[in-house]
Amino acid sequence: MRKYLIIFFVIPLLISCKKDVIATFDIHIENLDTYDESEHELYKLEIYRNNKIFKILKSEFPYNLNRTIRIDSIKDGKYLFVYENIFGKQVKNEILINDSKNYKIIINPDRLDEKFKNLAFENMRNDEVKLIYKSSGCFHLQKDSITILNKGDDYFIKYDNGKLKKIDKKIIEHFVDLENRIRNISKERGCTTVDSFIFSYKGKSDTVYDGTCRINLVSTLTTYREKIKI
């Protein structure tokens, strides 16, 4: 009898000790590429709680969602943030809420999880890759090129006069990521501005076009080169 009395008193005590989780979401929409100064479009963000729809945030075209969004009274559970990136592909962020605190949620419209196979900059072996890039529209024309040379474990910028400038691995990693973004550009067209990217390597060349008006990789590359002086 005493045993059952103990259980009778302990169970309510355990239930009363269970804390109520009431958290807050601070959602920040920002670019993953810090050299990209554009405000990329994001019109819809779906939020799921425990695999059921919790909230859908929408903004009518041509207005984007606010760059900072606060949501209060968040209960515990598994939350999933789903949105479409600027490459036309679905991105998912998952977070577990188990404490009463403020959770900072970062949403990157330019986040790209897919990896293109056989990237030219990634597979250089004692050879070089030249990238010619151009952006043209009704009122502008922007064109430039860059050549990167590999010799063993070392990488160099090769200038038109033949001069070489040694660069570190971080720059190569940036160009690998840049090429991956270029290769994943959507095939859709309809924009008055068209960007083109010509890769020349191993005696051949191929071209990728961007007619989406969503990505701005030419401007981003120009900003990157100016800031690191290459």
Summary of the structure (lengths in Angstrom):
residues: 230
radius of gyration: 24.8
end to end distance: 82.8
largest distance: 95.7
contacts: 593
relative contact order: 0.15
helix: 19%
strand: 40%
